[in-house]
Amino acid sequence: MVATMTEALPAWVADMLNRRVTVEQVLFDVAAGKRLPLTPDECRELALKLGIPSDAPKPGRFRLGQRVTKLKGSSWTGKVVGFYSTTLTPDGVCVESENEPGSVQIYPAAAVSEAYDDEGAAHG
């Protein structure tokens, strides 16, 4: 049996794509003159359809490539190269050392913070 595209996607993604297609069709119809221009209320309604569903995964606090440093204990500064999630650590980051390239440690996101240079500027 061949799975359709929506069967392979999480439900929240399929829902978001379906809502997006609905919004695009309305906009195409307006552009083609098949319907009257949208009222402010209709615009607001369409914009709300494009919102992120409440069951979508929440983005973490760090980005790939962002420079971070460990807050306590041993020192470890480097760039975020990945993310992980476990039962005990739902928001974890993988950090590659800037002093030992290729060496990676994993930490709960709460154990690291954005790293700044000597002038106080963030990089990454």
Secondary structure, DSSP 8 states (H G I E B T S, - for coil): ----HHHHS-HHHHHHHHHHHHHHHHHHHHHTTSS----HHHHHHHHHHTS--TTS----S--TT-EEEE-SSS--EEEEEEEE--SS-SSEEEEEESSSTT-EEEEEGGGEEE-B-TTS-B--
